[in-house]
Every structure is written in C-alpha cells, then in structure tokens.
Amino acid sequence: MTKKCEQVDVCVIGAGHAGCEAALACARLGLETIIFTVSVDSIALMPCNPNVGGSSKGHLVRELDALGGEMGKNIDRTFIQSKMLNVSKGPAVHSLRAQADKAEYSRAMRKVLESQEHLTIKQAEVCELLWEDMGEASQPGNLPKSLEGAGGKPGNPEGREASSMEASSERNQKTYRKKVKGVRTFTGMLYECKAVVLCTGTYLGARCLCGESITYTGPNGLQAATHLTRSLKEMGIELRRFKTGTPARMDGRSIDFSRMEEQLGDERIVPFSFSTDPDSIQKEQVSCWLTYTNEKTHEIIRGNLDRSPIYAGIIEGTGPRYCPSIEDKVVKFADKERHQVFIEPEGLHTNEMYVGGMSSSLPEDVQLAMYRTVPGLEHCRIVRNAYAIEYDCIHAGQLEATLEFRDVRGLFSAGQFNGSSGYEEAACQGLVAGVNAAMSILGKPPLTIDRSEGYIGVLIDDLVTKDNREPYRMMTSRAEYRLLLRQDNADLRLRKKGYEAGLISEEEYQALLEKERLIDREVERLKGTSVGANREIQNFLEAHGSSPLKTAASLAELLCRPELSYEVLGEIDRGREALPAAVLEQVEIEIKYEGYILRQKRQVEQFRKMEKKLIPQDMDYDQVSSLRLEARQHLKLFRPSSIGQASRISGVSPADISVLLVYLERYGKDLP
Ligand SMILES: Cc1cc2nc3c(=O)[nH]c(=O)nc-3n(C[C@H](O)[C@H](O)[C@H](O)COP(=O)(O)OP(=O)(O)OC[C@H]3O[C@@H](n4cnc5c(N)ncnc54)[C@H](O)[C@@H]3O)c2cc1C
C-alpha cells in the first residue's frame, strides 16, 4: 500500500518573491517546510521590470534585509547596475535601485532555497486547501469575553481603570471559525501541515491578453493555477480580479542606442544588504538608456484603442493606477507630448532589452508599429510581446496585521495575492507571513510592524485596513513618518526585531550594537566639542560661505548649518577617529535634522497611544448605537484590532472614533 499523505509543518504555495521569503523564514526557524510552485522555472522570477528597489521600494528591501530576508542579499549577488536615486533631495527619499540579471537572480535564489535545511521545493499545482470547522466561533455579545480580566476584575488587583482598553494579547484574542490542515495537489497527493502560506501571485485563474489573443496561462507563458480559486471560495474567502501588464522585450541588436541618452550606474556602489561588505561588490556595470515616445506614437495608439482589450471591455480586472499602460497614459494625459521610455538590459547573457514605461495589451501589429516610432527603436524586433494579465487575488481586509486570515487558524497569505503589486512589496509580506506562520506553530509572539516602525508596517496596514480596489504599490507619500523611516537607518529600526524573531545571527546583531555605540559616541563628542571664535575658525567659515561665529560653538552646532558637512568639518576637527561611512551618515543626519526628527518622534508617541487602545475581536458593533451605519459596516468588515487601526479605515470618521472611545471606556468601567 503506497502512502498518499506527507507531513510537514508549513506548506508555502508559490515560489515567487513572497513565497521564497516566507519559506526561507519558516525553514530558518526550524520548521519542516515545503514550497510549491506550478513550475520550478518561476522561482523568484521577475516577469516584469528587471530591477529591484527604486523610490520607496528601496526602503522596503532594506527593511526586509534588516529583518533577515533574502532579497537584499540576492540582488547584491546578481545586480548589473546600481544607483542611489533622489540624492539631490533630503535623505528621507533617497532610494537604492539595482538592475538585476534576471536569470541570475532567479538561479541564485533557487540555490539559496536548495541549500536551506528543512526546506523542500516541489513542482506541483495545489488545488485544494484542507480545513476543518472549529464549531461556533465565540459570538459577539454585550460583554465581550476578551474584556474579562481587565480593569477591576479579580486578577487585576490594581484595577487599572484608565488602561482598561490597553494591551493584553489575551484580551484581544481571536475568534477563528476554521482551521487549515493541509493541501491537496493536482496529482492527488495530500500534505498535512500546521500552517499554509498562500503566495500565488499572478497565477491564480490567470489569463494573458495581447490584443484579441487570449491565453489561459500565467506570466511568461508558464502554466496558470486553475483549481485553487474554487477551494478558497468554498472556504468563504472573498476574491477579486486584478490585472497588470508588461512591455515588450526587444532584441538588443535591433536597437540604435546612439539615438538615446545613456544612463550610467553610480561610481561607488552601495549594497542593499546591511550584511554585504561594500568593498566586495564594486564592479563594472552595464548602461541603461532613455528615449521618448512622440506624437506619432500617440496617434497610432489612439487610432487602435478599439483593439485594446482594456478599452474594448474584454479585461475585467482593475489595473494599477501608478503603473499605467502606454494606452492609459496617452488617454489620461492627452496633453502630454511625450512619455519617457527606459531601455534596460535583462541580463549579461542575453541581448533582450526591457522597454520600461511602455507596457501594453494592444495587438502585436500595433505594438510593432508604435514601438518603431520611438527614436532608437525604428528597426526594433520584438522577442516577447507586451501583454496584460488578469488574476484572482483577495480583499486583504480579511487579514490581520500578522497576515493570517482573521477567521482561519493557520492560514496566512502574502504578495500579489493580497492585492499588492511589485516584487519588493511581495517579498516583505512573504517574510512577515512566513515568520508569523512559524510563530503561531511555535507558540511565540507574532512579528508585527506598525506604521511608525517601517514602510513594511505602512504597506501591511494599508492592505488590511483599506478597501484597495486596484493593485497596491508602495510610495514614499504613503508613509506619515518619512523622516524617521529612511532607507539608511532600516537596520537601526528593525534589526532587533529580526534578531528576536530568530532570523538575524548573533554576529549580525552584535555588529548592529557596535554601530549604535559608535553613532551615539560620535554624536556626543560633536555636541561636547567646542570651537572658539578665533581667526582659524572664522577663516574656515568664510572659505565655506558660512557666517562668522560671535561666540564659541560646538561642532554639532556648526554641522547644523546647511553649507557645512561632516566631511568639511574635518579641516577644524583634526583629532577625530576614522569611522565607517554608514556610521558617519547616521551621525550627520541625526545632528542636521535633530529638530525635525524630535518633532516626528512626538507625533509617533501620539500615534502609539491610539495603537495601544485595543478593540476586542469579538466586539459587537451593533451594540454601539451612536455609530453611523457606514462606519459600523466597515468596522464589522475589517474588525480593527486597535482604535488607531479603526481610525484609518475608510468610512470611519473622527466622530465615530470618539463614539467608540467612549463606548470602550464605559465597558471597562462597567465590568463587575
Ligand atoms: C505581466 C506582469 C506585469 C507586471 N507588472 C508589474 C509592474 O509594472 N510593476 C510591479 O511592481 N509589478 C509588476 N508585476 C508584478 C510582479 O511580478 C509581482 O508583484 C511579483 O512577482 C509578485 O510576487 P509574488 O511572490 O506575490 O507572486 P509571483 O511572483 O507571481 O509568484 C507566484 C508563485 O506562485 C506559484 N503558484 C501560484 N498558484 C499556485 C498553486 N495553486 N500551486 C502551486 N504554485 C502556485 C507560481 O508558480 C509562482 O511560483 C507584474 C507581473 C506580471 C506577471
């Protein structure tokens, strides 16, 4: 008798950027993990742009790295060009971006997975989730059970009235209705497990459109996953249909680069990973190229809109507003005379070129005609056509901040499946979902990141509290505390969390502590070292266009002047110790922006107060009679865990929050 059932701790469905991080996190935490993919060729595949990072996405990768993720290390291994963007602006918006050798990126990540203890790769389509009902979940009632034990009850001798709404994880206990038990593959194998992480990306129910031609495949012609949607629906999971698109890839030999502007990489390359030695990654880089569309291009597009599946109404899914197709750009920005087109190499061992900025789902003949109007592309030959893809994903309001489904114990999800878009967004969610799947099995506290701690916190909070009707992508403008959430200090903000979760090694953690020590010491030294208003100092200030001193000043006070840098101050600060560049960067930012940073830290304190006011998960919003109907509906749908979270739900007004605060305060006091 053969065995049809295998047993593991965690099943990760999908080996894209989310799945890889989720599976690595689980396996690294010692859990037997299996990662499923419909094709092993899709492991860490980049089906669209050949780069990692960029505005705000660079922040995400750095944060992921600080927590112990792999993306930063993998792009450091496989990049072919690197650039720090926005350096002419303030440090809050500096963003690292690297061109990847796509094939190498995929290969290198696969090697990491293959070398990881406790991790198995399995090419198989998962068709069904196995689960069981947990009976009646605790019903919402007048007195939520989870409030017991707080404010004035036995077991709380101090009767801390004022904090009756504040944190105790027990009080905010979840009310699961189902429990996941395993998965079934297309070939009939069963895998029993304690947790499942769904990372199905753009493959679920996927169909690709190029003009009138439709194929029922995933990206790059890979097999789609056609069965799992039904199983998810049967579990009561609400699904949505989103779409995204990609431009054509050209044969590099058919491009005239002399008609384009060359885009070079940085002279001094900054690594993504805090664990990569900057000296080890300096290398020769490839160039990218910039060209533009023109009126002729736009004319061809406008003349063929009726053949575009989006405009002909064939596409049902909603696309990303911030990554529009060239058809969308021409229609929505009709007065714009030209749009940027970036030509980016897909790797060192191929001459395929990505045509950034011109994604499309127009038919092939129209694509060829429109691309050939662009300077440098007059004789281009298309290797892969541009296309749009539609896929099934979820409404992420069904998830907790841990990325676990609110109603289903042990079921987590991450990435494009959660309604986001982008490799980096996917990878960050993958790590959070993976760690939390592991923590739930190990009985340890979950890993959550709030909006004041990282872009990852902003990303997840936006996904789980907002009714996102289109693929969500990260942008710096989404973060309230931008000055604190910089890409340069992601390790200082999050490495400790990664260490506590068990994903950062002792050596990496000690390196962080040493960095912190050096920063603090140097800041103190600069604040405590005075220079007099003597001739040498006045000459120095004059030479650098800075006003003379009237009385003595500290080096820190001089550094606050915009025209003076730490480097320049070296002329009058001769006794200083040589320190690593990453330490000096922090010292300079901390001193120059001290006032702004302090102000933002005070805002964070206010924010945290609201986050600490917990709302019981079995809260019965129908009992709160003064709530407006819309607010009640949205609160019931999203079931926020705190007042802070409730305040960010669309349709919940400040007045509704006041009503909730009063109600919850009364609850605490009314307890026997
Ligand atoms: C055509 C196209 C255009 C895009 N354009 C952009 C863009 O302009 N900007 C941008 O930021 N992002 C874009 N993206 C999105 C980007 O590719 C994704 O955000 C990113 O890859 C998502 O990572 P993921 O891990 O969530 O999913 P994916 O990378 O899609 O990986 C999903 C994985 O799940 C596996 N899988 C799915 N279902 C099953 C199943 N039932 N059983 C087993 N395995 C399964 C697949 O084999 C695959 O390994 C585009 C994607 C595509 C396809």
The ligand as a MOL file (V3000), in Angstrom:
LIG
                    3D

  0  0  0     0  0            999 V3000
M  V30 BEGIN CTAB
M  V30 COUNTS 53 58 0 0 0
M  V30 BEGIN ATOM
M  V30 1 C 2.7470 40.6620 -16.7740 0
M  V30 2 C 3.1470 41.1970 -15.4500 0
M  V30 3 C 3.3780 42.5280 -15.2920 0
M  V30 4 C 3.7420 43.0610 -14.0790 0
M  V30 5 N 3.9780 44.3760 -13.9790 0
M  V30 6 C 4.4300 44.9010 -12.8160 0
M  V30 7 C 4.7580 46.2650 -12.7250 0
M  V30 8 O 4.6550 47.0170 -13.6680 0
M  V30 9 N 5.1900 46.7470 -11.5370 0
M  V30 10 C 5.3100 45.9530 -10.4730 0
M  V30 11 O 5.7130 46.4210 -9.4250 0
M  V30 12 N 4.9830 44.6620 -10.5500 0
M  V30 13 C 4.5670 44.1240 -11.6940 0
M  V30 14 N 4.2380 42.8140 -11.7810 0
M  V30 15 C 4.0580 42.1310 -10.5580 0
M  V30 16 C 5.1880 41.3450 -10.0320 0
M  V30 17 O 5.5680 40.3870 -10.9300 0
M  V30 18 C 4.6450 40.7410 -8.8120 0
M  V30 19 O 4.2690 41.7670 -7.9250 0
M  V30 20 C 5.5370 39.8450 -8.0500 0
M  V30 21 O 6.1510 38.9100 -8.8550 0
M  V30 22 C 4.6440 39.1940 -7.0410 0
M  V30 23 O 5.3300 38.2520 -6.3400 0
M  V30 24 P 4.5250 37.0660 -5.6970 0
M  V30 25 O 5.5300 36.2850 -4.9540 0
M  V30 26 O 3.3700 37.5860 -4.9720 0
M  V30 27 O 3.9480 36.2370 -6.9050 0
M  V30 28 P 4.5800 35.6420 -8.2220 0
M  V30 29 O 5.9320 36.1870 -8.4690 0
M  V30 30 O 3.5500 35.8130 -9.2620 0
M  V30 31 O 4.7530 34.1040 -7.8720 0
M  V30 32 C 3.6680 33.2630 -7.6680 0
M  V30 33 C 4.1170 31.8500 -7.4500 0
M  V30 34 O 3.0180 31.0770 -7.0720 0
M  V30 35 C 3.0430 29.8310 -7.7530 0
M  V30 36 N 1.6570 29.3310 -7.7040 0
M  V30 37 C 0.5210 30.0250 -7.9170 0
M  V30 38 N -0.5510 29.2530 -7.6980 0
M  V30 39 C -0.0840 28.0410 -7.3440 0
M  V30 40 C -0.7060 26.8230 -6.9850 0
M  V30 41 N -2.0290 26.6900 -6.9430 0
M  V30 42 N 0.0670 25.7560 -6.6980 0
M  V30 43 C 1.4100 25.8690 -6.7280 0
M  V30 44 N 2.0550 27.0040 -7.0420 0
M  V30 45 C 1.3180 28.0760 -7.3440 0
M  V30 46 C 3.6480 30.1720 -9.0760 0
M  V30 47 O 4.1950 29.0360 -9.6750 0
M  V30 48 C 4.7300 31.1660 -8.6350 0
M  V30 49 O 5.8580 30.4610 -8.2120 0
M  V30 50 C 3.8620 42.2320 -12.9900 0
M  V30 51 C 3.6200 40.8800 -13.1300 0
M  V30 52 C 3.2680 40.3590 -14.3510 0
M  V30 53 C 3.0240 38.9010 -14.4700 0
M  V30 END ATOM
M  V30 BEGIN BOND
M  V30 1 1 1 2
M  V30 2 1 2 3
M  V30 3 2 2 52
M  V30 4 2 3 4
M  V30 5 1 4 5
M  V30 6 1 4 50
M  V30 7 2 5 6
M  V30 8 1 6 7
M  V30 9 1 6 13
M  V30 10 2 7 8
M  V30 11 1 7 9
M  V30 12 1 9 10
M  V30 13 2 10 11
M  V30 14 1 10 12
M  V30 15 2 12 13
M  V30 16 1 13 14
M  V30 17 1 14 15
M  V30 18 1 14 50
M  V30 19 1 15 16
M  V30 20 1 16 17
M  V30 21 1 16 18
M  V30 22 1 18 19
M  V30 23 1 18 20
M  V30 24 1 20 21
M  V30 25 1 20 22
M  V30 26 1 22 23
M  V30 27 1 23 24
M  V30 28 2 24 25
M  V30 29 1 24 26
M  V30 30 1 24 27
M  V30 31 1 27 28
M  V30 32 2 28 29
M  V30 33 1 28 30
M  V30 34 1 28 31
M  V30 35 1 31 32
M  V30 36 1 32 33
M  V30 37 1 33 34
M  V30 38 1 33 48
M  V30 39 1 34 35
M  V30 40 1 35 36
M  V30 41 1 35 46
M  V30 42 1 36 37
M  V30 43 1 36 45
M  V30 44 2 37 38
M  V30 45 1 38 39
M  V30 46 1 39 40
M  V30 47 2 39 45
M  V30 48 1 40 41
M  V30 49 2 40 42
M  V30 50 1 42 43
M  V30 51 2 43 44
M  V30 52 1 44 45
M  V30 53 1 46 47
M  V30 54 1 46 48
M  V30 55 1 48 49
M  V30 56 2 50 51
M  V30 57 1 51 52
M  V30 58 1 52 53
M  V30 END BOND
M  V30 END CTAB
M  END
